[in-house]
Amino acid sequence: MYIDSQSTNAAVALQEQGGARVILATAPSSKAMSELIDGLGPNGKLIVIGATFDPIEVTPVQLISGSRTIHGLGRRSTSRFRGHTALRRTNRRASHD
């Protein structure tokens, strides 16, 4: 699912869908990433790929209340991540056939 955070409140839109299991933050904007924390569902993960020197603002309550996590994904890990997600999509399709 793609949500244009410029035209809508992405966290609210995600929560309306039950909250995101994973948010892949590719934009180099700490402000945008900070705003997405509340869009995570229970046990949701914010995976950060977009690099910036500004801090991501998050309170401990935001993380603890939903068992949410933030992960940084470096350049070498990105290709491994793509491989895992492609495999998961393939397995999911196979299980629905």
N, C-alpha and C positions, 0 to 999 in steps of 0.2 A: 504494500500500500504506500502510495506517495501522498504526502500532505504538504502543500505550499504554506510554509509558516509565515510568509509575507502577507498572505491574504486571510489567514485564519489562525485561531489559537490552537496550535498543534496538540498541546497537552490535553485540552478539552476534547478535541476531535478523537484522539486516541482513547481517552477514557470512555467516550460514548460507544466505542467499539469493544469495550471490556479491558482496555489497557494493552500496551504492547509487551510482547515477550522479549523482543530485541529491537533496539533502535540503533541503526548504523549511522553515526554522526560523521559525515564526510566534509561538511562545511567548516572552514577554519574560523569559527565564531564561538567563543566561550559563552557569550550571551545566549545564543541560540541553543547551545547544548544545555545550559542551565535551565532554560525554559521547558525543555523536554523531559526533565526528571519526573515531573508529576504525570507525564503521559505513560510511564511504565506501569505495567500491571504487577501483580504479586510475583516475586522472584524474577522480575524483569531485569534486563541487562542493557546498559548504555555502552555501546562499543565505539570508542573514539578513534577515528582515523585522521580527521582534520586537525592539523597542528597549529597551535597558537601559543603565545607566551602569557596570555591573560588567564587568570584562574577561572575554573568552573565553580560557580557558586551553588553549593548544596548544603542543606542542614543534615545533621545526623538523623533527625526524625524522618526526613524524606527517605533516607536509605533504610532505616530500621523498620519503619512502619509497614513497608511492603516487602521486606527482605530483598531490596533492590541492590544492584552492584554497578560499578563503573569500571570498564576495562579499557586500557590503552592498547592499541594494536599497531605494532611497528611495521616497517616495510617488509621484513622477511616473513612476518606472521600473516600478512595480508594474503599472500598466495595460498598459504595453508588454509586460511579461513575460507577463501573462495572454493577450494577443493572440498572442504567439509560441507559447505552449504550446498554445493552442486550434488554431492553424494546424498545429503538429506532429502533434497528435492526429488532425486531419482528414486530413493527408497519410498518416499511418501506416495509418488505416482504409482509405483509397483504395488503398493499395499492397497490402493484404491481400485486397481484394475480387476 
